[in-house]
């Protein structure tokens, strides 16, 4: 897949609404969040953990109607939830527009409906969850730019919807790629995405800090 260049919406991202979240662990006083769904959350989380300026990435569930769902429930495809990742980042180091670039170019194939790689079902659909009207406008402008430039031969099916509630997934799903780098699923499906990030977005790539 070709690297996607950021469009004119980049300048707008600088005014993204920030949330104050100072912490004793040295978290910057200003941070912002973004939520994406694009297939199995192990890979989505793993890729974003390699992006400079990302403070944390949390695997979870969003987009459905069942409160506090379990992995087993979401896996049935009946809850409406998608495997999702909440990205907390420092906007002075990486912009929302750049995160969109990584999401569309590296994390997933936005032309695939209800599937990514070997995973099939509505729980694996492609979604940008927006937290405010600015994120919505940025995401819509980004997709419009990709469509106008015909970056993909097939239509983009990524949903752009408001975030209602994000439910963190079970502990054993968190940082799965980092904790299981030799698992066959990771080796064949997710590790190549990290290599793709390193190759095509060298200015954003970093080795994630050790836990």
QUICORBEL-V184034 format. One record per run of one state. SS is the DSSP state (helix for helix, strand for strand, loop for the rest). FROM is the first residue (numbers start at 1). TO is the last residue. If there is no record, write none. Layout:
ss={SS;SS}
from={FROM;FROM}
to={TO;TO}
This chain:
ss={loop;helix;loop;strand;loop;strand;loop;helix;loop;strand;loop;strand;loop;helix;loop;strand;loop;helix;loop;strand;loop;strand;loop;helix;loop;strand;loop;helix;loop;strand;loop;strand;loop;helix;loop;helix;loop;helix;loop;strand;loop}
from={1;10;14;19;21;30;39;41;49;51;52;54;63;71;76;82;90;96;108;115;117;119;121;122;125;126;131;133;149;159;163;167;169;171;174;176;180;184;201;205;206}
to={9;13;18;20;29;38;40;48;50;51;53;62;70;75;81;89;95;107;114;116;118;120;121;124;125;130;132;148;158;162;166;168;170;173;175;179;183;200;204;205;211}
